[in-house]
Amino acid sequence: MIQRLWVGRLLRHQKAQLLLVNLLTFGLEVCLAAGITYVPPLLLEVGVEEKFMTMVLGIGPVLGLVSVPLLGSASDHWRGRYGRRRPFIWALSLGILLSLFLIPRAGWLAGLLCPDPRPLELALLILGVGLLDFCGQVCFTPLEALLSDLFRDPDHCRQAYSVYAFMISLGGCLGYLLPAIDWDASALAPYLGTQEECLFGLLTLIFLTCVAATLLVTEEAALAPAEPAEGLSVPSAQLPCRPCRAFWNPGALLPRLHRLCCRMPRTLRRLFVAELCSWMAFMTFTLFYTDFVGEGLYRGVPRAEPGTEARRHYDEGVRMGSLGLFLQCAISLVFSLAMDRLVQRFGTRAVYLASVVAFPVAAGATCLSHSVAVVTVSAALTGFTFSALQILPYTLASLYHREKQVFLPKYRGDSGGGGCEDSLTTSFLPGPKTGAPFPNGHKGAGGGLLPSPPALCGASACDVSMRAVVGEPTEARVVPGRGICLDLAILDSAFLLSQVAPSLFMGSIVQLSQSVTAYMVSAAGLGLVAIYFATRVVFDKSDLAKYSV
């Protein structure tokens, strides 16, 4: 009876922790979705040319591409009273709050500082956009690692990432909906100011609330540092880790990045390439969808004078594009709720490949149709792909780390369970004694909270056996290797890189073709390439022999 009460209380605590962590996921996506929708028209309005506008949108991803592997490795090494993940989350959140202040007030600040405010206004706006994009997207990496740290049982891990994707979709729904509202005519306008000030004021309030929730998260507790793990050269938590020092030493930056990213295992490399192609297709579609609808379908002109017919058509198209992206997130939200059942019924391979195939079909329909209804429905259907890309690659990476001796043999530890460089931490709640029976008839594996058979999503490879909690030695089991946050950061780098190429080249392609339909044609073409690489992803042990990994 006492054990049942203990397990029930534990599950309630886990659910509360899952909600608290994913509140920030929700807040981040609200800010990014609103930015994706609102920033491109804002840049065009202040006179930025199309090709330069797409380059401005690439600033954040380029910076993130360089820094996110270093940040992931630094988080794996970090030791402090607030855990390994939250200090990085809070630092990046400050950057987001600064960007939410700068973007709507760039003109006002420039007017205070310069007699000719135009150049400074443009510079401040570009700074705010780059800061929002960089900090917002990089912040997802320590959040994903925190979920992996807290929910290590295979079934719970997959469910945790399903909730994560659900909150991203919910945040996207709100983020795409907010710019579609005419805030100048709302009751908030007298208090918050213009359309931009109202919108970004609400985003600031939402994000501050979500960041405050992370103060209540019970992150994993560090073991006593009296006996450091074998292979770790830093004996004290107060000394900076090597990835942190790399940020301040430009000469060590590139070699460090090469070691972290270019020497990845083949299984992870296949997943990375498939992710890269899928995200490039999806982000080409999403980044430029509102501009495509405003200029291509509604025949509007973004640089036309406010109040003219051409400008009114463009603004209507942007609002309709926001509705399409809102429906995309709504469909993603539905599939996030159903993803666990879909995987159990059809398998990871079938669900992942179906989501990748669905995208070029939807993007192709967008290219060929001139109907607003058909284009909007096609945009909504891409939500299936969005949901799958948010869940399945991360659960596959967790599977690779759970069974390192199979999927990452070059990096396995002595016990096969895969100790790693960040192995000094345990899960956030201690389990019962080893072998203690559970109400469902299972025994805790190694004294852990729940049984952990091989499944789609494995426990974090950065796990120290819970034998440490019951007093058994861990020195023989802790060996250096790859941390889960590093490999999640590499997958996130695929997402960031997927935005760099469209940002650099799509503006020029549109100028050469003289048609914004080139956005959608490029997205459909990249989607076809993604299908090929998705078929070569390692989903289970049988794929290792098939692809000679």
C-alpha positions as CSV (number, residue, x, y, z in Angstrom):
1,M,0.0,0.0,0.0
2,I,2.8,2.4,0.9
3,Q,4.6,1.6,-2.4
4,R,1.5,2.3,-4.4
5,L,1.1,5.7,-2.6
6,W,4.8,6.4,-3.3
7,V,4.5,5.5,-7.0
8,G,1.3,7.6,-7.3
9,R,3.0,10.6,-5.7
10,L,6.0,10.1,-8.0
11,L,3.9,10.1,-11.1
12,R,2.0,13.2,-10.0
13,H,5.4,14.9,-9.4
14,Q,6.7,13.8,-12.9
15,K,3.6,15.2,-14.6
16,A,4.1,18.5,-12.7
17,Q,7.7,18.6,-13.8
18,L,6.8,17.8,-17.4
19,L,4.3,20.7,-17.4
20,L,6.7,23.2,-15.9
21,V,9.5,22.4,-18.4
22,N,7.2,22.5,-21.4
23,L,5.6,25.8,-20.3
24,L,8.9,27.4,-21.5
25,T,8.7,25.3,-24.7
26,F,5.3,26.9,-25.2
27,G,6.6,30.4,-24.5
28,L,9.6,30.0,-26.9
29,E,7.4,28.8,-29.7
30,V,4.9,31.7,-29.3
31,C,7.7,34.2,-29.6
32,L,9.4,32.5,-32.6
33,A,6.1,31.8,-34.5
34,A,5.0,35.4,-34.1
35,G,8.4,36.6,-35.2
36,I,8.4,34.3,-38.3
37,T,5.1,35.8,-39.3
38,Y,5.6,39.4,-38.4
39,V,9.3,40.1,-39.0
40,P,9.6,39.6,-42.8
41,P,6.8,42.1,-43.6
42,L,8.3,44.5,-41.0
43,L,11.7,44.3,-42.7
44,L,10.2,44.9,-46.1
45,E,8.3,47.9,-44.8
46,V,11.4,49.7,-43.5
47,G,13.0,49.3,-47.0
48,V,15.1,46.1,-46.8
49,E,15.2,44.5,-50.2
50,E,13.9,40.9,-50.6
51,K,17.4,39.3,-51.0
52,F,18.8,41.2,-48.0
53,M,15.7,40.4,-46.0
54,T,16.3,36.7,-46.3
55,M,19.9,37.2,-45.3
56,V,18.8,39.0,-42.1
57,L,16.7,36.0,-41.3
58,G,19.8,33.8,-41.6
59,I,21.8,35.7,-39.0
60,G,20.3,33.8,-36.0
61,P,20.6,30.4,-37.5
62,V,24.3,31.0,-38.6
63,L,25.2,32.1,-35.1
64,G,23.3,29.1,-33.6
65,L,24.9,26.7,-36.0
66,V,28.4,27.7,-34.6
67,S,27.4,27.9,-31.0
68,V,24.8,25.1,-30.4
69,P,27.3,22.2,-30.4
70,L,29.6,24.0,-28.0
71,L,26.7,24.9,-25.8
72,G,25.5,21.3,-25.8
73,S,28.9,20.0,-24.8
74,A,29.3,22.8,-22.2
75,S,25.9,21.9,-20.7
76,D,26.9,18.3,-20.4
77,H,30.1,19.3,-18.5
78,W,28.5,22.0,-16.4
79,R,28.3,21.7,-12.6
80,G,26.4,24.1,-10.4
81,R,23.7,24.6,-7.8
82,Y,21.0,25.2,-10.4
83,G,21.9,22.1,-12.5
84,R,23.4,21.6,-15.9
85,R,20.6,23.0,-18.1
86,R,18.8,25.8,-16.4
87,P,21.7,28.3,-16.3
88,F,21.9,28.1,-20.1
89,I,18.2,28.4,-20.4
90,W,18.0,31.5,-18.3
91,A,20.9,33.2,-20.1
92,L,19.3,32.7,-23.5
93,S,16.0,33.8,-22.1
94,L,17.5,37.2,-21.2
95,G,18.5,37.6,-24.8
96,I,15.0,36.9,-26.0
97,L,13.5,39.5,-23.6
98,L,16.0,42.1,-24.9
99,S,15.0,41.3,-28.5
100,L,11.3,41.6,-27.6
101,F,12.1,45.1,-26.3
102,L,14.2,46.2,-29.3
103,I,12.1,45.1,-32.3
104,P,9.0,47.3,-31.7
105,R,11.0,50.2,-30.3
106,A,13.9,50.4,-32.8
107,G,12.6,53.6,-34.4
108,W,11.9,55.3,-31.1
109,L,15.4,54.4,-29.7
110,A,17.1,55.5,-32.9
111,G,15.2,58.9,-32.8
112,L,16.5,59.4,-29.2
113,L,20.1,58.7,-30.1
114,C,20.6,60.1,-33.6
115,P,19.4,63.1,-35.7
116,D,19.2,60.9,-38.7
117,P,17.5,57.8,-37.2
118,R,17.0,55.7,-40.3
119,P,20.4,53.8,-40.4
120,L,20.4,53.2,-36.6
121,E,16.7,52.1,-36.7
122,L,17.6,49.5,-39.3
123,A,20.6,48.3,-37.3
124,L,18.6,48.0,-34.1
125,L,15.9,46.1,-35.9
126,I,18.4,43.7,-37.4
127,L,20.0,43.2,-34.0
128,G,16.6,42.5,-32.4
129,V,15.6,40.0,-35.1
130,G,19.0,38.2,-35.0
131,L,18.9,38.0,-31.2
132,L,15.3,36.7,-31.1
133,D,16.1,34.0,-33.7
134,F,19.4,33.0,-32.2
135,C,18.5,32.9,-28.5
136,G,15.0,31.4,-29.2
137,Q,16.2,28.5,-31.3
138,V,19.3,27.7,-29.3
139,C,17.3,27.6,-26.1
140,F,15.5,24.5,-27.3
141,T,18.7,22.4,-27.0
142,P,19.1,22.5,-23.2
143,L,15.3,22.2,-22.9
144,E,15.4,18.9,-24.9
145,A,18.3,17.7,-22.8
146,L,16.5,18.5,-19.6
147,L,13.5,16.4,-20.7
148,S,15.9,13.5,-21.5
149,D,17.5,13.9,-18.0
150,L,14.2,13.9,-16.2
151,F,12.3,11.2,-18.1
152,R,14.6,8.2,-18.7
153,D,12.2,5.3,-18.9
154,P,11.6,4.5,-22.6
155,D,7.8,4.9,-22.6
156,H,7.9,8.0,-20.5
157,C,10.7,9.5,-22.6
158,R,8.6,9.1,-25.8
159,Q,5.5,10.6,-24.0
160,A,7.6,13.5,-22.7
161,Y,8.7,14.4,-26.3
162,S,5.1,14.0,-27.5
163,V,4.1,16.6,-24.8
164,Y,7.0,18.7,-25.9
165,A,5.8,18.6,-29.5
166,F,2.3,19.3,-28.4
167,M,3.4,22.5,-26.5
168,I,5.4,23.6,-29.6
169,S,2.3,23.2,-31.7
170,L,0.1,25.0,-29.2
171,G,2.6,27.8,-28.9
172,G,2.8,28.0,-32.7
173,C,-1.0,28.2,-32.9
174,L,-1.0,31.2,-30.6
175,G,2.1,32.7,-32.2
176,Y,0.6,32.6,-35.7
177,L,-2.7,33.8,-34.5
178,L,-1.5,36.9,-32.6
179,P,-0.1,38.8,-35.6
180,A,-3.4,38.2,-37.5
181,I,-5.3,40.3,-35.0
182,D,-5.7,44.1,-35.6
183,W,-4.3,45.3,-32.3
184,D,-4.6,49.0,-33.4
185,A,-8.4,48.6,-33.0
186,S,-8.3,46.6,-29.8
187,A,-8.9,47.8,-26.3
188,L,-5.2,47.4,-25.5
189,A,-4.1,50.0,-28.0
190,P,-4.5,53.0,-25.7
191,Y,-2.3,51.3,-23.0
192,L,0.3,49.4,-25.1
193,G,0.6,51.6,-28.2
194,T,0.9,50.6,-31.8
195,Q,0.3,47.3,-33.5
196,E,3.9,46.3,-32.9
197,E,4.1,47.5,-29.3
198,C,0.8,45.7,-28.4
199,L,2.0,42.4,-30.0
200,F,5.5,42.4,-28.5
201,G,4.2,43.6,-25.2
202,L,1.9,40.5,-25.0
203,L,4.8,38.3,-26.1
204,T,7.0,39.7,-23.3
205,L,4.3,39.0,-20.7
206,I,3.7,35.4,-21.9
207,F,7.4,34.7,-22.1
208,L,8.2,36.1,-18.6
209,T,5.5,33.9,-17.1
210,C,6.9,30.8,-18.8
211,V,10.5,31.5,-17.8
212,A,9.3,31.9,-14.2
213,A,7.9,28.4,-14.3
214,T,11.4,26.9,-14.7
215,L,12.3,28.2,-11.2
216,L,10.1,25.4,-9.9
217,V,11.7,22.6,-11.9
218,T,13.6,20.1,-9.8
219,E,16.6,19.4,-12.0
220,E,18.8,16.4,-11.6
221,A,21.0,16.6,-8.4
222,A,24.8,16.3,-8.8
223,L,26.6,13.7,-6.9
224,A,29.3,14.7,-4.4
225,P,32.4,15.6,-6.3
226,A,34.7,14.0,-3.8
227,E,35.5,11.1,-6.2
228,P,35.4,12.5,-9.8
229,A,34.5,10.3,-12.6
230,E,37.3,8.6,-14.5
231,G,38.3,10.5,-17.6
232,L,37.2,13.9,-16.5
233,S,40.1,16.2,-16.0
234,V,38.3,19.0,-14.1
235,P,38.3,18.0,-10.4
236,S,36.3,21.0,-9.2
237,A,32.9,22.3,-10.1
238,Q,34.3,25.8,-10.0
239,L,36.7,25.4,-12.9
240,P,35.4,26.3,-16.3
241,C,34.9,23.4,-18.7
242,R,36.7,23.1,-22.0
243,P,33.6,23.9,-24.2
244,C,33.1,27.1,-22.1
245,R,36.7,28.1,-22.6
246,A,36.4,27.5,-26.4
247,F,33.9,30.4,-26.5
248,W,36.6,32.8,-25.4
249,N,39.5,31.3,-27.4
250,P,38.9,31.8,-31.1
251,G,41.9,29.6,-32.0
252,A,40.3,26.6,-30.2
253,L,36.8,27.2,-31.6
254,L,37.1,25.5,-35.0
255,P,39.1,22.5,-33.8
256,R,36.6,22.0,-31.0
257,L,33.6,22.2,-33.4
258,H,35.4,19.7,-35.7
259,R,35.8,17.2,-32.9
260,L,32.2,17.6,-31.7
261,C,30.4,17.6,-35.0
262,C,32.5,16.0,-37.8
263,R,33.4,12.9,-35.9
264,M,29.8,11.8,-35.2
265,P,28.8,8.1,-35.4
266,R,27.4,6.9,-38.7
267,T,24.0,6.2,-37.3
268,L,23.7,9.7,-36.0
269,R,25.1,11.1,-39.3
270,R,22.4,9.4,-41.3
271,L,19.7,10.8,-39.0
272,F,21.3,14.3,-39.2
273,V,21.3,14.3,-43.0
274,A,17.7,13.2,-43.2
275,E,16.7,15.8,-40.6
276,L,18.6,18.5,-42.5
277,C,16.9,17.8,-45.8
278,S,13.4,17.6,-44.2
279,W,13.9,20.8,-42.2
280,M,15.3,22.6,-45.2
281,A,12.1,21.8,-47.1
282,F,9.8,22.6,-44.2
283,M,11.5,25.9,-43.3
284,T,11.7,27.1,-46.9
285,F,7.9,26.6,-46.9
286,T,7.2,28.2,-43.5
287,L,9.6,31.1,-43.6
288,F,8.3,32.5,-46.8
289,Y,4.7,31.3,-46.8
290,T,3.1,34.6,-45.7
291,D,5.1,36.5,-48.3
292,F,4.0,34.0,-51.0
293,V,0.3,34.4,-50.1
294,G,0.5,38.2,-49.8
295,E,2.4,38.7,-53.1
296,G,1.6,35.5,-55.1
297,L,-2.1,34.8,-54.3
298,Y,-3.4,38.3,-53.3
299,R,-1.2,40.2,-55.8
300,G,-0.2,42.7,-53.1
301,V,2.9,44.9,-52.9
302,P,4.7,45.0,-49.5
303,R,6.5,48.4,-50.3
304,A,3.3,50.1,-51.4
305,E,2.1,53.1,-49.4
306,P,-0.1,52.3,-46.5
307,G,-3.8,52.7,-47.4
308,T,-3.3,51.9,-51.1
309,E,-5.1,49.0,-52.8
310,A,-1.8,47.1,-53.4
311,R,-0.8,47.4,-49.7
312,R,-4.2,46.4,-48.5
313,H,-4.1,43.3,-50.6
314,Y,-0.7,42.4,-49.3
315,D,-1.8,42.9,-45.6
316,E,-4.8,40.7,-46.3
317,G,-2.6,38.0,-47.8
318,V,-0.3,38.1,-44.8
319,R,-3.2,37.7,-42.4
320,M,-4.5,34.7,-44.6
321,G,-1.0,33.3,-44.5
322,S,-1.0,33.6,-40.7
323,L,-4.2,31.6,-40.7
324,G,-2.6,28.9,-42.8
325,L,0.4,28.6,-40.4
326,F,-2.1,28.6,-37.5
327,L,-3.9,25.6,-39.1
328,Q,-0.5,24.0,-39.7
329,C,0.2,24.1,-36.0
330,A,-3.3,23.0,-35.1
331,I,-2.9,19.8,-37.2
332,S,0.6,19.3,-35.7
333,L,-1.0,19.6,-32.3
334,V,-3.5,16.8,-33.1
335,F,-0.8,14.5,-34.5
336,S,1.4,15.2,-31.4
337,L,-1.4,13.9,-29.2
338,A,-1.8,10.8,-31.5
339,M,1.9,10.2,-32.2
340,D,2.4,7.7,-29.4
341,R,-0.5,5.5,-30.6
342,L,0.5,5.9,-34.3
343,V,4.1,4.6,-33.5
344,Q,2.8,1.7,-31.4
345,R,0.4,0.7,-34.2
346,F,2.4,1.3,-37.4
347,G,6.0,1.6,-36.1
348,T,8.5,4.4,-36.1
349,R,9.7,3.8,-39.7
350,A,6.2,3.9,-41.3
351,V,5.2,7.0,-39.4
352,Y,8.4,8.9,-40.1
353,L,8.5,8.0,-43.8
354,A,4.8,8.9,-44.2
355,S,5.4,12.3,-42.7
356,V,8.3,13.0,-45.0
357,V,6.4,11.9,-48.1
358,A,3.3,14.0,-47.2
359,F,5.3,17.2,-47.3
360,P,6.3,17.5,-51.0
361,V,2.7,16.4,-51.9
362,A,1.3,19.4,-49.9
363,A,4.0,21.8,-51.2
364,G,3.3,20.7,-54.8
365,A,-0.4,21.4,-54.4
366,T,0.5,24.9,-53.1
367,C,2.6,25.5,-56.3
368,L,0.0,24.3,-58.7
369,S,-3.1,25.8,-57.2
370,H,-4.3,29.4,-57.3
371,S,-7.1,28.8,-54.9
372,V,-6.7,30.3,-51.5
373,A,-8.7,27.5,-49.9
374,V,-6.5,24.8,-51.5
375,V,-3.3,26.5,-50.5
376,T,-4.5,27.0,-46.9
377,V,-5.5,23.4,-46.6
378,S,-2.1,22.3,-48.0
379,A,-0.3,24.5,-45.5
380,A,-2.4,22.9,-42.7
381,L,-1.4,19.3,-43.9
382,T,2.3,20.1,-43.5
383,G,1.5,20.0,-39.7
384,F,1.9,16.2,-39.8
385,T,5.5,16.6,-41.0
386,F,6.1,19.3,-38.4
387,S,4.9,17.0,-35.6
388,A,7.0,14.0,-36.7
389,L,10.1,16.1,-37.0
390,Q,9.7,17.4,-33.5
391,I,9.3,13.9,-31.9
392,L,10.8,11.0,-33.8
393,P,14.4,12.1,-34.4
394,Y,14.9,12.9,-30.8
395,T,13.5,9.6,-29.6
396,L,15.7,7.8,-32.1
397,A,18.7,9.6,-30.7
398,S,17.7,8.5,-27.3
399,L,17.5,4.9,-28.5
400,Y,21.0,5.2,-29.9
401,H,22.3,6.3,-26.5
402,R,20.4,3.7,-24.6
403,E,21.9,0.9,-26.7
404,K,25.3,2.4,-27.3
405,Q,26.9,-1.0,-27.7
406,V,24.7,-1.6,-30.7
407,F,24.2,1.8,-32.4
408,L,27.3,3.7,-31.2
409,P,29.9,1.0,-30.7
410,K,32.8,3.3,-31.0
411,Y,31.6,5.3,-28.0
412,R,30.3,2.6,-25.8
413,G,31.3,2.2,-22.2
414,D,32.5,-0.9,-20.3
415,S,29.1,-1.8,-19.1
416,G,27.4,-1.3,-22.4
417,G,25.0,1.1,-20.9
418,G,26.9,4.0,-22.1
419,G,28.5,6.2,-19.4
420,C,29.5,9.6,-20.7
421,E,31.2,12.8,-20.0
422,D,28.3,14.1,-18.1
423,S,27.7,11.1,-16.1
424,L,27.9,12.7,-12.7
425,T,24.2,13.2,-12.4
426,T,21.2,11.2,-11.4
427,S,17.5,11.5,-12.1
428,F,15.7,14.1,-10.1
429,L,14.0,11.6,-7.7
430,P,15.6,8.6,-6.1
431,G,13.9,5.3,-6.6
432,P,13.2,2.4,-4.2
433,K,15.8,-0.1,-3.2
434,T,17.1,-2.5,-5.9
435,G,14.7,-5.2,-6.6
436,A,11.8,-3.6,-4.8
437,P,8.5,-4.8,-6.4
438,F,6.2,-2.5,-8.2
439,P,2.4,-2.8,-8.3
440,N,2.5,-3.9,-12.0
441,G,4.7,-6.9,-11.1
442,H,8.0,-5.5,-12.5
443,K,11.1,-4.8,-10.6
444,G,13.0,-1.6,-10.8
445,A,15.9,-2.0,-13.1
446,G,19.1,-1.3,-11.2
447,G,17.0,0.5,-8.5
448,G,15.6,2.9,-11.1
449,L,12.1,4.4,-10.9
450,L,10.5,2.3,-13.7
451,P,11.5,-0.7,-15.8
452,S,13.5,0.2,-18.9
453,P,13.3,-2.5,-21.7
454,P,14.7,-1.6,-25.1
455,A,12.1,0.5,-27.0
456,L,11.7,3.4,-29.4
457,C,13.1,5.9,-26.9
458,G,15.8,5.0,-24.5
459,A,17.0,6.6,-21.3
460,S,19.5,9.3,-21.5
461,A,23.0,8.0,-22.1
462,C,24.2,10.5,-19.5
463,D,22.7,8.2,-16.8
464,V,24.5,7.0,-13.8
465,S,23.0,3.8,-12.4
466,M,20.7,4.4,-9.5
467,R,23.0,2.0,-7.6
468,A,24.7,5.2,-6.5
469,V,21.7,6.1,-4.5
470,V,21.7,2.8,-2.6
471,G,25.4,2.9,-1.9
472,E,26.9,0.7,-4.6
473,P,30.1,2.0,-6.3
474,T,29.9,3.7,-9.7
475,E,33.5,4.3,-10.5
476,A,33.9,1.3,-12.7
477,R,30.8,2.2,-14.7
478,V,31.6,5.8,-15.4
479,V,33.6,6.3,-18.6
480,P,34.0,9.3,-20.9
481,G,32.0,9.4,-24.1
482,R,29.3,11.4,-25.9
483,G,26.6,13.2,-23.8
484,I,23.0,13.2,-24.9
485,C,22.9,17.0,-25.0
486,L,25.7,17.1,-27.5
487,D,23.9,14.8,-29.9
488,L,20.6,16.6,-29.5
489,A,22.5,19.8,-30.2
490,I,23.8,18.2,-33.4
491,L,20.2,17.4,-34.5
492,D,19.2,21.0,-33.6
493,S,22.1,22.1,-35.8
494,A,20.3,20.5,-38.7
495,F,17.3,22.6,-37.9
496,L,19.5,25.8,-37.8
497,L,21.4,24.9,-40.9
498,S,18.1,24.3,-42.7
499,Q,17.3,28.0,-42.3
500,V,20.7,29.3,-43.4
501,A,20.6,28.0,-47.0
502,P,17.1,29.3,-47.7
503,S,17.9,32.6,-46.0
504,L,21.0,33.1,-48.2
505,F,19.8,31.9,-51.5
506,M,16.0,32.1,-51.7
507,G,15.9,35.9,-52.2
508,S,18.2,35.7,-55.2
509,I,16.2,32.8,-56.7
510,V,13.0,34.7,-56.4
511,Q,14.6,37.8,-58.0
512,L,15.9,35.6,-60.9
513,S,12.6,33.9,-61.4
514,Q,10.5,37.1,-60.9
515,S,8.0,35.0,-59.0
516,V,7.4,34.2,-55.3
517,T,6.1,30.8,-56.4
518,A,9.8,29.8,-56.5
519,Y,9.6,29.6,-52.7
520,M,7.1,26.7,-52.9
521,V,8.8,25.0,-55.8
522,S,12.1,24.9,-53.9
523,A,10.3,23.6,-50.8
524,A,8.7,20.7,-52.8
525,G,12.0,19.9,-54.5
526,L,13.9,19.7,-51.2
527,G,11.1,17.5,-49.9
528,L,11.7,15.0,-52.6
529,V,15.4,14.9,-51.7
530,A,14.4,14.3,-48.1
531,I,12.4,11.2,-49.0
532,Y,15.6,9.5,-50.3
533,F,17.7,10.2,-47.2
534,A,14.8,9.3,-44.8
535,T,14.7,5.8,-46.2
536,R,18.4,5.4,-45.1
537,V,17.8,6.3,-41.4
538,V,18.6,3.6,-38.9
539,F,15.4,2.8,-37.1
540,D,16.3,-0.6,-35.6
541,K,19.1,-3.2,-35.4
542,S,18.1,-4.8,-38.8
543,D,19.1,-1.5,-40.5
544,L,22.7,-1.8,-39.3
545,A,23.4,-4.8,-41.5
546,K,21.3,-3.4,-44.4
547,Y,23.2,-0.1,-44.6
548,S,26.6,-1.6,-43.4
549,V,26.8,1.0,-40.6
